[in-house]
């Protein structure tokens, strides 16, 4: 079992840090620890947030036994690491690539020295792990993108990125769940909403999920909409 570090973050939060890299095995340990702490239902713990390689634990210092919390973390963190390959049933997300929906697809193709169709084939053939949610509600950071198309984000972000836009930023890919500023390379758009407050389960994806994108044409996109 690899070591971890517990770092205080003020008087009402601690961060459990693992190895500093984007890695499915490290992320699997993070999610297993977060799930175990959730199930432990420790008195006073307000929220548990998993990231790529750490878990933030927010608690009420007036209600939480700090030493007991640390003991629980030590116990759960010391358990054997789960297999990173235990993927859940894949979530298939339709994407209309290129054109007005994917203005950066030609640039990614030039970066990769391949055709736009080859970029689409590479991006949609991979199974991506949801490492964490962040930025805005429902934004899933997914990876790992094939190195050949892992183009860095724009140096100057766009002021507005349309909802549903699918982008690449280095080894990560993701879907914008709301219209926000953003600097990712936009290669397509999905009619599926990653976050919808009116659904029984607002979040389409959660940390540890597996996602695969499926190319669709504009007519299919409009029918989905």
Residue pairs with C-beta under 8 A, 6 or more apart in sequence:
1 77
1 78
1 79
1 80
1 81
2 18
2 19
2 26
2 29
2 81
4 16
4 17
4 18
4 77
5 16
5 17
6 14
6 15
6 16
6 17
6 70
6 73
7 14
7 15
7 16
7 17
8 14
9 15
9 56
11 61
12 46
12 58
12 59
12 60
12 61
13 56
13 57
13 58
13 59
14 56
14 57
14 59
14 69
14 70
14 73
15 54
15 55
15 56
15 57
16 33
16 54
16 55
16 56
16 57
16 73
16 77
17 53
17 54
18 26
18 29
18 30
18 53
18 54
19 26
19 53
20 53
21 53
22 52
22 53
22 131
22 143
22 144
22 171
22 172
23 53
24 84
24 85
24 129
24 144
25 81
25 84
26 52
26 53
27 50
27 52
27 53
27 84
27 129
27 131
27 132
27 207
27 208
28 81
28 82
28 83
28 84
28 86
28 208
29 81
29 82
30 50
30 51
30 52
30 53
30 54
30 55
30 207
31 50
31 207
31 208
32 79
32 81
32 82
33 50
33 55
33 73
33 76
33 77
34 48
34 49
34 50
34 55
34 207
36 76
36 79
37 45
37 48
37 55
37 57
37 72
37 73
37 76
38 48
40 72
40 76
42 59
42 64
42 68
42 69
42 72
43 63
43 64
43 65
44 59
44 60
44 61
44 62
44 63
44 64
44 65
45 57
45 58
45 59
45 60
45 64
45 69
46 58
46 59
46 60
47 56
47 57
47 58
48 55
48 56
48 57
48 58
49 55
49 56
49 58
50 132
50 207
51 131
51 132
51 134
52 131
52 132
52 141
57 69
57 73
59 66
59 69
87 127
87 129
87 210
88 208
88 209
88 210
89 210
90 127
90 210
90 211
90 212
91 204
91 205
91 209
91 210
91 211
91 212
92 211
92 212
92 213
92 214
93 175
93 190
93 192
93 211
93 212
93 213
93 214
94 190
94 191
94 192
94 213
94 214
94 215
94 216
94 220
94 221
94 224
95 124
95 166
95 188
95 189
95 190
95 213
95 214
95 215
95 216
96 102
96 188
96 189
96 190
96 191
96 215
96 216
96 217
96 218
96 220
96 221
97 105
97 116
97 120
97 123
97 124
97 166
97 187
97 188
97 215
98 105
98 116
98 120
98 187
98 188
99 218
101 165
101 186
101 188
101 189
101 221
102 166
102 186
102 187
102 188
102 189
103 186
104 151
104 167
104 185
104 186
104 187
105 116
105 119
105 120
105 186
105 187
105 188
106 116
107 151
107 185
108 119
108 149
108 151
108 168
108 185
108 187
109 115
109 116
109 118
109 119
111 149
111 151
112 118
112 119
112 122
112 148
112 149
112 151
114 122
114 148
119 149
119 187
120 187
120 188
120 215
122 146
122 148
122 149
123 145
123 146
123 149
123 168
123 173
123 187
123 213
124 212
124 213
124 214
124 215
126 144
126 145
126 146
126 212
127 210
127 211
127 212
128 142
128 143
128 144
128 145
128 173
128 210
128 211
128 212
128 213
129 142
129 143
129 144
129 208
129 209
129 210
129 211
130 140
130 141
130 142
130 205
130 206
130 207
130 208
130 209
130 210
130 211
131 141
131 142
131 143
131 207
132 140
132 141
132 207
133 139
133 140
133 141
133 203
133 205
133 206
133 207
134 141
135 180
136 176
136 177
136 178
136 180
136 195
137 177
137 178
137 195
137 202
137 203
138 177
138 178
138 193
138 194
138 195
138 202
138 203
138 204
138 205
139 174
139 175
139 176
139 177
139 194
140 174
140 175
140 194
140 205
140 209
140 211
141 172
141 174
142 172
142 173
142 174
142 211
143 171
143 172
143 173
144 171
144 172
145 168
145 170
145 171
145 172
145 173
147 171
149 168
150 168
150 170
150 171
151 168
151 170
151 185
152 169
152 170
153 169
153 170
153 183
153 184
153 185
154 183
154 184
154 185
155 183
156 183
157 181
157 182
157 183
158 181
158 182
158 183
159 181
160 179
160 180
160 181
161 167
161 176
161 179
161 180
161 181
161 182
161 184
161 186
162 176
162 179
162 189
163 176
163 177
163 178
163 179
163 193
164 175
164 176
164 189
164 190
164 191
164 192
164 193
165 175
165 176
165 182
165 184
165 186
165 188
165 189
166 173
166 174
166 175
166 186
166 187
166 188
166 189
166 190
166 213
167 173
167 174
167 175
167 176
167 182
167 184
167 185
167 186
167 187
168 184
168 185
168 187
169 183
169 184
169 185
174 184
175 190
175 192
175 194
176 182
176 184
177 193
177 194
177 195
178 195
188 213
189 221
190 213
191 221
191 224
191 225
192 204
192 224
193 204
194 203
194 204
194 205
195 202
195 203
195 204
196 202
196 204
205 211
216 224
